[in-house]
Protein backbone atom coordinates (compact mmCIF):
# COMPACT_ATOMS: atom_id res chain seq x y z
CA UNK A 1 0.00 0.00 0.00
CA UNK A 2 1.19 3.53 -0.81
CA UNK A 3 -0.27 7.01 -0.98
CA UNK A 4 -0.69 8.56 -4.40
CA UNK A 5 1.10 11.86 -4.73
CA UNK A 6 -1.46 14.70 -4.95
CA UNK A 7 -1.89 16.13 -8.43
CA UNK A 8 -0.65 19.67 -7.78
CA UNK A 9 0.36 21.87 -10.69
CA UNK A 10 3.76 23.40 -9.74
CA UNK A 11 2.67 26.59 -11.55
CA UNK A 12 0.05 28.54 -9.60
CA UNK A 13 -0.74 30.91 -12.47
CA UNK A 14 0.91 32.51 -15.48
CA UNK A 15 0.77 36.01 -16.90
CA UNK A 16 2.29 35.97 -20.37
CA UNK A 17 5.82 34.55 -20.10
CA UNK A 18 5.83 35.01 -16.31
CA UNK A 19 4.91 31.96 -14.23
CA UNK A 20 4.35 32.02 -10.48
CA UNK A 21 5.37 28.68 -9.01
CA UNK A 22 4.63 27.13 -5.65
CA UNK A 23 8.34 26.75 -4.89
CA UNK A 24 8.97 30.47 -5.43
CA UNK A 25 5.91 31.32 -3.35
CA UNK A 26 7.19 29.18 -0.49
CA UNK A 27 10.50 31.09 -0.60
CA UNK A 28 8.57 34.36 -0.31
CA UNK A 29 6.51 32.98 2.57
CA UNK A 30 9.72 31.92 4.32
CA UNK A 31 11.23 35.41 3.98
CA UNK A 32 7.97 37.03 5.11
CA UNK A 33 7.86 34.84 8.23
CA UNK A 34 11.50 35.65 8.96
CA UNK A 35 10.80 39.39 8.62
CA UNK A 36 7.80 39.14 10.93
CA UNK A 37 9.72 37.21 13.58
CA UNK A 38 12.77 39.48 13.32
CA UNK A 39 10.64 42.60 13.80
CA UNK A 40 9.02 41.02 16.85
CA UNK A 41 12.47 40.37 18.31
CA UNK A 42 13.58 43.93 17.53
CA UNK A 43 10.52 45.40 19.27
CA UNK A 44 11.44 43.82 22.61
CA UNK A 45 12.90 46.15 25.26
CA UNK A 46 16.68 46.58 25.05
CA UNK A 47 16.91 44.35 21.99
CA UNK A 48 19.61 46.57 20.50
CA UNK A 49 17.95 46.32 17.07
CA UNK A 50 15.87 48.69 14.97
CA UNK A 51 13.42 47.81 12.21
CA UNK A 52 15.70 49.52 9.70
CA UNK A 53 18.59 47.28 10.76
CA UNK A 54 16.31 44.25 10.49
CA UNK A 55 15.27 45.22 6.98
CA UNK A 56 18.89 45.71 5.90
CA UNK A 57 19.99 42.46 7.52
CA UNK A 58 17.27 40.41 5.80
CA UNK A 59 18.15 42.00 2.46
CA UNK A 60 21.76 40.88 2.92
CA UNK A 61 20.51 37.49 4.07
CA UNK A 62 18.20 37.07 1.07
CA UNK A 63 21.10 37.75 -1.29
CA UNK A 64 23.22 35.29 0.66
CA UNK A 65 20.57 32.56 0.46
CA UNK A 66 19.95 32.97 -3.27
CA UNK A 67 23.56 33.44 -4.42
CA UNK A 68 25.06 31.00 -1.95
CA UNK A 69 22.34 28.42 -2.50
CA UNK A 70 22.77 28.45 -6.26
CA UNK A 71 26.58 28.57 -6.28
CA UNK A 72 26.71 25.88 -3.61
CA UNK A 73 24.40 23.57 -5.57
CA UNK A 74 26.46 23.94 -8.73
CA UNK A 75 29.80 23.41 -6.95
CA UNK A 76 28.71 20.67 -4.54
CA UNK A 77 26.33 18.68 -6.71
CA UNK A 78 26.96 19.58 -10.37
CA UNK A 79 30.63 20.51 -10.48
CA UNK A 80 31.55 18.25 -13.43
CA UNK A 81 28.65 19.56 -15.47
CA UNK A 82 29.55 23.13 -14.52
CA UNK A 83 33.14 22.65 -15.76
CA UNK A 84 31.76 21.55 -19.13
CA UNK A 85 28.99 24.18 -19.18
CA UNK A 86 29.97 27.24 -17.06
CA UNK A 87 26.79 29.11 -18.01
CA UNK A 88 24.80 26.44 -16.14
CA UNK A 89 25.47 28.51 -13.02
CA UNK A 90 22.98 31.09 -14.33
CA UNK A 91 20.33 28.57 -15.46
CA UNK A 92 18.17 29.08 -12.41
CA UNK A 93 15.15 28.18 -14.54
CA UNK A 94 16.39 24.58 -14.34
CA UNK A 95 16.25 24.65 -10.54
CA UNK A 96 18.90 23.60 -8.06
CA UNK A 97 19.60 25.19 -4.66
CA UNK A 98 21.78 23.90 -1.84
CA UNK A 99 21.03 24.63 1.80
CA UNK A 100 24.68 24.21 2.74
CA UNK A 101 25.63 26.71 0.03
CA UNK A 102 22.89 29.02 1.27
CA UNK A 103 24.33 28.71 4.79
CA UNK A 104 27.75 29.84 3.56
CA UNK A 105 26.03 32.71 1.75
CA UNK A 106 24.19 33.76 4.90
CA UNK A 107 27.38 33.54 6.98
CA UNK A 108 29.05 35.83 4.45
CA UNK A 109 26.09 38.21 4.67
CA UNK A 110 26.29 38.20 8.48
CA UNK A 111 30.01 39.01 8.39
CA UNK A 112 29.48 41.89 5.95
CA UNK A 113 26.50 43.26 7.91
CA UNK A 114 28.29 43.04 11.27
CA UNK A 115 31.37 44.76 9.85
CA UNK A 116 29.46 47.60 8.16
CA UNK A 117 27.14 48.17 11.15
CA UNK A 118 29.88 47.81 13.79
CA UNK A 119 27.98 44.99 15.52
CA UNK A 120 29.38 41.89 17.14
CA UNK A 121 29.50 38.94 14.73
CA UNK A 122 28.17 36.63 17.46
CA UNK A 123 25.33 39.02 18.26
CA UNK A 124 24.22 39.15 14.62
CA UNK A 125 24.54 35.39 14.23
CA UNK A 126 22.46 34.72 17.34
CA UNK A 127 19.80 37.13 16.07
CA UNK A 128 19.61 35.54 12.61
CA UNK A 129 19.60 31.79 13.21
CA UNK A 130 16.22 31.56 15.03
CA UNK A 131 14.64 33.00 11.85
CA UNK A 132 16.00 30.29 9.55
CA UNK A 133 13.87 27.23 10.47
CA UNK A 134 10.64 28.91 9.34
CA UNK A 135 12.18 29.40 5.89
CA UNK A 136 13.34 25.77 5.90
CA UNK A 137 9.84 24.63 6.78
CA UNK A 138 8.33 26.58 3.89
CA UNK A 139 11.07 25.52 1.46
CA UNK A 140 10.74 21.80 2.20
CA UNK A 141 6.98 21.98 1.72
CA UNK A 142 7.75 23.61 -1.62
CA UNK A 143 10.03 20.65 -2.46
CA UNK A 144 7.17 18.27 -1.65
CA UNK A 145 4.67 20.18 -3.78
CA UNK A 146 7.18 20.09 -6.64
CA UNK A 147 7.52 16.33 -6.19
CA UNK A 148 11.32 16.62 -5.97
CA UNK A 149 14.04 15.48 -3.56
CA UNK A 150 11.96 12.44 -2.64
CA UNK A 151 13.14 9.66 -0.37
CA UNK A 152 14.35 6.13 -0.75
CA UNK A 153 12.13 3.20 -1.65
CA UNK A 154 10.20 1.89 1.36
CA UNK A 155 7.16 -0.11 2.40
CA UNK A 156 6.00 2.16 5.25
CA UNK A 157 2.24 2.87 5.07
CA UNK A 158 2.76 6.63 4.63
CA UNK A 159 5.02 6.21 1.56
CA UNK A 160 4.17 8.15 -1.61
CA UNK A 161 4.49 7.25 -5.26
CA UNK A 162 6.07 10.38 -6.73
CA UNK A 163 5.49 11.11 -10.45
CA UNK A 164 9.22 11.55 -11.09
CA UNK A 165 10.34 8.80 -8.71
CA UNK A 166 9.23 5.74 -10.63
CA UNK A 167 6.53 3.23 -9.64
CA UNK A 168 8.03 2.36 -6.23
CA UNK A 169 6.66 3.92 -3.01
CA UNK A 170 9.14 6.27 -1.38
CA UNK A 171 9.71 8.08 1.90
CA UNK A 172 8.31 11.65 1.83
CA UNK A 173 11.70 12.83 3.06
CA UNK A 174 10.85 16.46 2.23
CA UNK A 175 8.18 16.33 4.96
CA UNK A 176 10.62 14.70 7.40
CA UNK A 177 12.97 17.63 6.80
CA UNK A 178 10.15 20.16 7.10
CA UNK A 179 9.23 18.67 10.47
CA UNK A 180 12.73 18.25 11.94
CA UNK A 181 14.76 21.06 10.35
CA UNK A 182 11.77 23.39 10.29
CA UNK A 183 9.25 22.93 13.10
CA UNK A 184 11.30 21.04 15.70
CA UNK A 185 14.44 23.16 15.27
CA UNK A 186 12.33 26.33 15.42
CA UNK A 187 10.77 25.23 18.73
CA UNK A 188 14.17 24.26 20.18
CA UNK A 189 15.65 27.65 19.32
CA UNK A 190 12.63 29.57 20.62
CA UNK A 191 12.94 27.68 23.91
CA UNK A 192 16.70 28.25 24.07
CA UNK A 193 16.66 32.01 23.43
CA UNK A 194 14.34 32.54 26.39
CA UNK A 195 17.15 31.49 28.74
CA UNK A 196 20.26 33.40 29.85
CA UNK A 197 23.09 32.23 27.59
CA UNK A 198 26.55 33.23 26.34
CA UNK A 199 26.94 35.00 23.00
CA UNK A 200 27.36 32.56 20.13
CA UNK A 201 25.49 29.72 21.82
CA UNK A 202 22.29 30.22 19.79
CA UNK A 203 24.23 29.89 16.55
CA UNK A 204 25.94 26.81 17.99
CA UNK A 205 22.60 25.16 18.80
CA UNK A 206 21.35 25.89 15.29
CA UNK A 207 24.42 24.45 13.55
CA UNK A 208 24.39 21.36 15.76
CA UNK A 209 20.63 20.83 15.48
CA UNK A 210 20.44 21.28 11.73
CA UNK A 211 23.51 19.14 11.13
CA UNK A 212 22.15 16.25 13.24
CA UNK A 213 18.65 16.41 11.74
CA UNK A 214 19.89 16.66 8.15
CA UNK A 215 22.43 13.87 8.66
CA UNK A 216 19.64 11.65 10.04
CA UNK A 217 17.10 12.39 7.31
CA UNK A 218 19.70 11.65 4.63
CA UNK A 219 19.29 7.95 5.52
CA UNK A 220 15.72 8.22 4.20
CA UNK A 221 16.39 10.60 1.30
CA UNK A 222 17.37 9.28 -2.12
CA UNK A 223 20.99 10.21 -2.89
CA UNK A 224 21.63 12.27 -6.02
CA UNK A 225 21.70 9.81 -8.92
CA UNK A 226 24.94 11.15 -10.39
CA UNK A 227 26.71 11.13 -7.01
CA UNK A 228 25.29 8.14 -5.16
CA UNK A 229 26.82 7.20 -1.82
CA UNK A 230 30.52 7.84 -1.21
CA UNK A 231 32.24 4.60 -0.21
CA UNK A 232 28.76 3.11 -0.36
CA UNK A 233 27.82 4.51 3.06
CA UNK A 234 27.57 8.31 3.14
CA UNK A 235 25.81 10.89 0.99
CA UNK A 236 26.98 14.33 -0.08
CA UNK A 237 24.35 15.87 2.22
CA UNK A 238 25.82 13.98 5.17
CA UNK A 239 29.38 14.96 4.25
CA UNK A 240 28.33 18.62 4.16
CA UNK A 241 26.41 18.28 7.44
CA UNK A 242 29.33 16.91 9.44
CA UNK A 243 31.21 20.26 9.53
CA UNK A 244 28.00 21.87 10.83
CA UNK A 245 27.78 19.34 13.67
CA UNK A 246 31.46 19.76 14.54
CA UNK A 247 31.28 23.55 14.20
CA UNK A 248 28.12 23.75 16.31
CA UNK A 249 29.65 21.65 19.09
CA UNK A 250 32.86 23.66 18.96
CA UNK A 251 31.02 26.97 19.11
CA UNK A 252 28.92 25.82 22.08
CA UNK A 253 31.98 24.60 24.00
CA UNK A 254 33.88 27.82 23.24
CA UNK A 255 30.87 30.01 24.15
CA UNK A 256 30.33 28.39 27.54
CA UNK A 257 34.01 28.18 28.45
CA UNK A 258 34.90 31.73 27.40
CA UNK A 259 34.70 34.15 30.35
CA UNK A 260 31.83 36.51 29.58
CA UNK A 261 28.48 37.72 30.83
CA UNK A 262 25.49 35.69 29.83
CA UNK A 263 23.00 37.26 27.44
CA UNK A 264 19.81 37.80 29.38
CA UNK A 265 16.55 36.60 27.93
CA UNK A 266 14.56 39.34 26.21
CA UNK A 267 11.45 37.21 25.77
N, C-alpha and C positions, 0 to 999 in steps of 0.2 A: 504494500500500500504506500502511496505517495501523494502529496498535495500537488495539484496542478498550478503552475505559476499563473498569477492573475494576468489577464490580457490588458496591460496598461500601455498605451501609446507613449513612448518617451518624449514625444513632442506635444506640449500642451496646446499651443496654437501657433499659427504662422501668419505673418503680415508681409506679403511679398517674399523677398529672399530671406527675411529675418524669421528665425524659428526660436520660440521660447521652449526650452526643454526642462523636464523635471529636475535633472541633475543640476543645471544652472540655478534653478529656483531654490533648491535645497542649499546651495552655497550662499545665496542671498539671505535665506532664512537664518543660516548659521551666523553670518556677519551681523544681522539685525539683532539676534539674541545676544551676541557678544557685546554689541554696543549698548543694549538695554542693561545688561548686567554690569558692565563697566561704569556706566553712569550712576547706577545705584550705589556701587562701591565708592565712587567719587563724592557722592552727596553725603556720605557719613561724616560725622564730626571728626576733625583732625585727620582726614584721609591723606592730605598732602597732594591731592589731585584736583584739577579743574576739568570742566567739561571740554574746554578747548584742548587741553592736553590729551584727554581721552580720544577726542576726534582725530587729532594728529597721530597718536599712537596706533589707532586702529587702521588709519590709512597706510602707515608704514607696514603694519602687520599684514594687511591685505595684499600689498605688493610682495611682501616676503612669501606669503602662502602661494600666490599664483606663480611668481617667477621661480621660487625654490621648488615648488611642487612639480612644475613642468621640467625644469632642468634636472632635478633629481630623478624623475621617472626615466628620462632619456639616458642619463649617465648610468643609473643603477640597473635598469631593466632592458634598455634597448641600445646599449653602447655600440655593439657591432653594427647594427643597422644605421646608427647615427654616423659612424665613421664612413660608411658607404654613401649615406644620404644626409649631409649636414643640415640641409633645409628642413629635415624632419622635426628639428627642434621647434620650428614655428608652426607645424601642422597641428595646432590645437583642436582643429575640427575633427581630427581622428581620435581625440581623447588621449588620456594618459596623464595621471597625476600621482605623485608619490608623497605619502605623508612624511616619510623621513626626510625627503628633500624639502618639503614645506616647513618642517621643523628647523632645518638649517637656515632656511630663508627667514623665518620668524626670529631666530636667534640673532641673525645679522641685523634685522630691523630693530630689535631691542638694543643691540650695541650702539647702532647709529643714533637711535632716539635718546638713549641715556647720555651719550656723549654730547649731543647737540643741546639737550635740555639741562645738562649739568645735574643729572639724577644718578643715584646709585644703580649700578647694573643689577644688583640683587633685588633692590626695591622694585624696579621695573619688571624683572622676571617674575617675582612673586605676585605682582598685580595682574600680569598677563595670563599666566597658566591656568587659573581657575575659569577663564573664559573659553578655553580651547575645547573642552569636552562637549559643549553644546553644539559647536560646529562639527565635531566628529560625529555626533549623533545624527545630525541632519545629513551630513555627507554620506554616511553609510546607508541611511534609508534611501538616499538618491541612488547609490550603487545597486540596492535591491530592486528599486523600481526599474532601473535600466537593465536588470537581469544580467549583471556583470559581476566579476570577482566572486563567483559562486564557490561552494565548498567541494569537498571530496565526496566520492560515491559512498552512500550509506544506506542502511535499512531502517533507520529510526523513523517512527511514525510521523514526525513533523518534517520529513525531507520533502524537497520540491523537485519537480522536473523542470529545469530551466530551458527555455527555447534554444539558447546557444550552447547548452551543456550536454547535448546528446540525450538519449532516451533513459539514462540511468537517473534514479533519484539521488539528490545531493544535499549536503548540509547547507542551510541558509546562513553561511558564515558571515554574510554582511550584517545580518540581524544580531548574531553573537557579538560582533564588534560594536554595533550600535549600542547594545546593552552594556557591555563591559567597559569599552573605551569611552563611551558616551555617558550613559546614565550613571553607572556605578562609580566611575572615576569622578564625575561631577559631584556626586553626593559625598564621596570621600574628601574631596578638596574643600567643599563647603563646610563640612564638619571640622576639618583641620584648621581652616583660617579663622575659626571662631575662638581658637585657643592661643594663649601667649606662645610665641615661637621665635627662634632666631631667624634673622634675614637669610634668605636662600633656601630655607627648609621647604617652603611651598613648592618651589621649582623642583627640588629634589624628590618630593613625594610624587609630583606629576611624572617626571622622567621614569622613576621606578615603577609607578603604577601602570603607565602606558606600556612600558617595555615588557613587563610581566604579562599583561593582558594580551598584547599583540603576539608575543612569543607563544602563548598558550593557544590562541585561536588559530595560529598558523598550522597547527596539527589537524585542524578541521577544514582549512581553506586549500583549495586546489593550487598547487604551485604553478607558476608561469610555465607554459608549455615549452618555451624555448630555453628555459633555464633549468627546470626540474629541481631535484634536490641535490645539493652539493654533498658529495661522498655518500649519497643515498640516504642521508639522515636529517639534513637541515636545509631550510629554504632561505632564499634571499631576504625575505621579511624577517626571519629569525636572526640572521646574521646582522642585519641593520638594527635590530632591537636590542641585541646584547650590549652595545656601547651605551644605550640609554639606561639599561638596568645598572650597569657598572657606574656610569656617570651619576645617576640618581642616588645610589648608595654612597658614593664618594662625597657628593655634595651634602647629603644629610649628615654623614659622619663629621665632615669639616665644619658644617654650620653649628652643630651641637658641641663640638670640642673647642671651637674658636671663642675666646673670651669676648663677650659682647652682651649688651642688654637685649632681652627678649622683646619681640614686637608684640605689643599688646593687641588684643582682639578689638576690632572696631565694629563688630557686628551689632 
